Amino acid sequence: MKSAVVVFPASNCDRDAAVAIEQTTGKKPAMVWHADTELPDVDFVVLPGGFAHGDYLRCGAMAAHSAIMRDIKAKAEKGLAVLGICNGFQVLTEAGMLPGALMRNAGLKFVCRAVGIEVQESQSVFSRKYENGQQISFPVANGIGNYFADEETLDRLEGEGRVVFRYAEGDNPNGSVRNIAGILNEKRNVLGLMPHPERVCDPLLGGTDGRILFESLFESLS
Amino acid sequence: MTAQNEVTSEIIRGHGLSPEEYARIEQLLGRAPNLVELGVFSVMWSEHCSYKSTRAHLQRLPTKTPRVLQGPGENAGVIDIGDGDAAVFKMESHNHPSFIEPYQGAATGVGGIMRDVFTMGARPIAMMNALRFGAPEHEKTRHLVAGVVAGIGGYGNCMGVPTVGGEVNFHSSYNGNILVNAMCVGLARAGKIFKSAAKGAGNPVVYIGSKTGRDGIHGATMASAEFSEDSQEKRPTVQVGDPFTEKLLLEACLELMETDAIIAIQDMGAAGLTSSSAEMASKGGSGIELDLDRVPQREIGMTAYEMLLSESQERMLAVLKPGREAEAERIFQKWELDFAVIGITTDTGRMVVRHQGLVVADIPVHALSEEAPVYQRPLARSVPQAGEPSFDDTKPIVASLLQLVGSPDICSRRWVWQQYDWSVMTDTVQSPGGDAAVVRVHRSNKALAITTDVTPRYCKADPFEGAKQAVAEAWRNLTSVGATPLAITDNLNFGNPEKPEIMGQISACIDGIAEACRALDFPVVSGNCSLYNETNGEAILPTPAIGGVGLLRDARHMATIAFKRDGDAIVVIGETRGHLGQSLYLREIEGAESGAAPPVDLAAERKNGDFVRGLVECGTVDTVHDVSDGGLLVALVEMSLAGERGVRVLPPLGRHPIPFFFGEDQGRYILSVPAEVAKSITAHARTAGVAAALLGSTGGDRIEIDASGAVGVAALRRAHEDWFPGYMGSEELPPTN
């Protein structure tokens, strides 16, 4: 499996994503600068966490229009697997690649902590090695992580099995509607999620629940 | 020089210069300074930049061990951590700006200390802080806590550097002067440390980073004066932070440092362009010429005075090898940052500044640095508070414990830490809430332990013992996780040094730090002084905050505070005498801040710590907590809450339970080990001359204190967790991303 991690000017989880991919798959991803116009030949690309362009106004709004995103969007339509983590999820919604939007956390504060998550959907390249209903834990670290979409969109997401991760009941850190933590696009090859699976791929960091996500990708795409 | 006639005695006073200092400036220049030059002198000779009150005393601090690669005097200290790696770190205050504008003051404090570290060639890998606020019931405290915490998080989170812990305390002496001390630890290659000496003539001086605006003019001078009722009017002197630009600056600087184009580099912090250029020339033994017309400017019509004194953030000054400008410029263009050649180094020993074709300042560099005043200010040694305080010996232990666990200085800081991204960079192996944070050296099993400590109420009662205790506690916290303590950075926060009793506190605290550092092989490699922390003549408690860094050879052998097994024996290392003086028990339960500060026996401290560290290093012990604020029972509760299991505490035979359980004797650790291991540990301790005693055992879901009663872990958790969110509940928060 060949992969790439996009580097926006103030991405700050780009290295973490690269380390997690290398640790689980044994292969280093290509690091791709946001101003590049074309992705290298890869099976899978990560839009990492961070503050792409400072994001003082709408998070991810500028990144969604960067040169590399045009190519990513085109290739995603042809089936390229795209994983947007945290800021990457925000970029995907701004780019129109996923429905809905991320709003300021309900508590108005940045929240960094481990949260309980229930796997809702193992039918995807990102989640096939999880079991439906499996209880896992990922950390969140965001101020703008409160997912919102209209009722019709939400019903559709749920009806089509596109809600992959949900915050455990009573452990929703940001007020996200219907406890949604991560969703797929219609073609099921684009996943956006607020929690950070790349931060729990090493037992010394408090867990390895995140490895399963990267192993799923590896198994699906190799 | 057109401005010459504008300097009046009122302007001189307005610049914080005494008549004697002004006379000295005239003597050094051989003429009267113009207004621009006066501004330059005023910031360079300010307390903040020149350390004029403390410099003579700071010389007494030990600064060398074989591990020290760079001691005080550079942007940050550097220690050797083996394998060609170096840890680069410093702590710095941003007290005055944070009181006036808490979000931006704290944010730019974080930004400033990060620049100090990456300007040395290090990638920042962890942030810590030491925060002190006024009494919880003071009308401004809640607003200041909310703003400072959000500001620290807002900046550090965007930078992607984990904020891994720190201290938050409350005391009425900080009502008008909060303390925001931020510490940054970075990682560099020992052979690639960048310094600030601009050696050689004819080398281009380049400006990189943000444009210069009118913000922060005279911040250094503000930080060198007392506050009064009208301090809020100083808001325009507080800078505004832009962590996005700082992130770009960090990456661009590290990329430039991969080349060999840099001769010297320094961040523009306090006193901006003036102090960075003067200090670089001074350290390099060179002169410097600047052309202000080439400085990237955010606003039109800025004067030379404004540009030289601006404290706009996210800027750096570098001296490059001639001919390497284009290569450097390409890197800064990639990161969309300003880059401009604004001057050249010379061999004249003078700082010459041009603006719109005129020479607006021409000053011998040594006059700004070496010739800056150094004062031996009069000092009055304070008599240490003495005596055993009285206490009501009928107070019920369990009720007092619940009250202490839920008190502002002991309760959980979760509300604070959750606003800091402490897990980014995926190397934080011990998160906030333990004795020290532990951050792995990337791609190795080696790790750095980091802590910040000081107990100001001890320092007030006895500046010498209190400062010893601050160093000893930092050393102890690093030891608790199993790290070998290597070096400290100090952040000395005091009142007005022109008052003999304050100067006495400063001097005694420095002596205390020095003595503890010598006894524990724990040198000072960097530091910062923040004086004039007074409002309307009332000084803060003396607060010499200590930031300690230690090394773990293998992070897999690390101890944490959480009880891990039921049925473990709990052993206390170090002697429990029952010292109640200046304890939190006295303050919270008896309402008294009285008695002697607990003395620190540095020989016992070292012996006890070396013993505990040895047990962690060899894998015998995985559960350690130092005993500090609140004494034995509070430490046990913290271990219980972290490990989600109860404790059965043995009765204190022949001792009164209140001083035994709540006294704050120093040099103590609590360990939890399987019962059979406990026997060998106590035997081993006896031969090593280390006091060790059985304190109880783990298990159940209550803290049972024999005759004194019991309390559920759940009730303790509620008391511990509820105070902070309950207190902050009603505060509206500033926005963060």
Interface residues (C-beta under 8 A of the other chain):
Chain A: P9 A10 S11 N12 C13 R15 D16 V19 A20 G49 G50 F51 H53 G54 D55 Y56 C59 R104 L108 K109 F110 V111 C112 R113 P139 A141 G143 I144 H196 E198 R199 C201 D202 L204 L205 G206
Chain B: A150 G153 G154 N157 C158 M159 G160 D242 P243 F244 T245 K247 L248 W335 E336 W417 Q418 Q419 Y420 D421 W422 S423 V424 M425 T426 D427 T428 V429 S431 R440 A555 R556 E732 L733 P735 T736 N737
